[in-house]
């Protein structure tokens, strides 16, 4: 379980991103970025995806609690977020997709904590 300070930080970041228009919740299915929203069946390749920013959250008492939240934009203008854990709890599909996007130079990442 995350400590209150970390959860507040994550909630604060998510609220800020939603206010900036990052309203979609993304996931990765079959190697493509997909919205988890019911109103859209669109999927995106790494070439159609840009990482705009990312935010790291580290567990105070347990390094296994570390996670990262990415702010993402797609070529059709969809804006949203996707998150994954570090280490053994990481989602390998998400990690592989993010690595492909980064290898294409499709990241404008500033990196914040």
C-alpha positions in Angstrom: 0.0 0.0 0.0 1.3 3.5 -0.9 1.9 6.1 1.8 -0.4 9.1 1.9 2.2 11.6 0.7 2.9 9.5 -2.4 -0.8 8.9 -3.2 -1.4 12.7 -2.7 1.4 13.4 -5.1 0.0 11.0 -7.7 -3.5 12.3 -7.3 -2.2 15.9 -7.6 -0.3 15.0 -10.8 -3.3 13.2 -12.3 -5.6 16.1 -11.5 -3.1 18.5 -13.1 -2.9 16.4 -16.3 -6.6 16.0 -16.6 -7.0 19.8 -16.3 -4.4 20.0 -19.2 -6.6 17.7 -21.3 -4.9 14.3 -20.6 -8.3 12.6 -20.1 -7.8 9.2 -21.7 -6.5 6.2 -19.7 -4.2 4.2 -22.0 -3.1 0.6 -21.9 -1.1 -1.6 -24.3 -2.8 -4.4 -26.2 -1.1 -6.5 -28.8 1.8 -4.2 -29.0 -0.3 -1.1 -29.6 -1.4 1.8 -27.4 -5.2 1.6 -26.8 -7.6 3.7 -24.9 -9.3 2.0 -21.9 -12.3 4.3 -22.6 -15.5 2.6 -23.9 -16.1 5.3 -26.4 -13.0 4.6 -28.6 -11.7 1.6 -30.3 -8.6 3.4 -31.7 -5.2 1.9 -31.2 -1.8 3.5 -32.0 1.6 2.3 -33.0 4.8 3.6 -31.3 5.2 5.8 -34.4 1.9 7.4 -33.7 2.7 8.1 -30.0 4.6 10.8 -28.3 5.6 10.8 -24.6 5.2 14.4 -23.5 6.2 14.1 -19.9 6.7 11.5 -17.1 6.5 11.5 -13.4 8.3 9.1 -11.0 6.9 8.0 -7.7 9.0 6.1 -5.3 7.8 4.2 -2.3 9.3 5.5 1.0 9.5 2.2 2.8 9.6 -0.3 -0.1 11.5 0.2 -3.4 9.0 -2.2 -5.0 6.4 0.5 -4.6 8.0 2.6 -7.3 6.0 3.6 -10.3 6.0 5.9 -13.3 3.2 7.8 -14.9 3.6 8.9 -18.6 1.7 11.8 -20.2 1.1 10.7 -23.8 -0.3 12.3 -27.0 -1.2 10.5 -30.2 -1.2 11.6 -33.8 -5.0 12.0 -33.8 -4.8 14.4 -30.9 -5.8 12.0 -28.1 -4.1 12.9 -24.8 -3.9 10.7 -21.8 -1.8 8.8 -19.3 -0.4 5.3 -18.8 1.4 4.0 -15.8 3.6 1.1 -14.8 5.5 -0.2 -11.9 9.3 -0.7 -11.7 11.1 -4.0 -11.3 9.3 -7.3 -10.9 5.9 -5.7 -10.9 6.4 -3.8 -14.1 4.0 -4.4 -17.0 6.2 -5.9 -19.7 3.8 -4.9 -22.5 3.8 -1.3 -21.4 7.6 -1.2 -20.9 8.3 -2.6 -24.3 5.9 -0.1 -26.0 7.5 2.8 -24.1 11.0 1.6 -25.1 9.9 1.5 -28.8 8.5 5.1 -28.6 11.7 6.3 -26.9 13.9 4.6 -29.4 12.1 6.4 -32.2 12.9 9.7 -30.5 9.2 10.3 -29.9 9.7 11.7 -26.5 9.6 15.3 -25.3 10.2 14.1 -21.8 11.0 16.6 -19.1 10.9 14.2 -16.2 9.6 15.3 -12.9 9.4 13.7 -9.5 
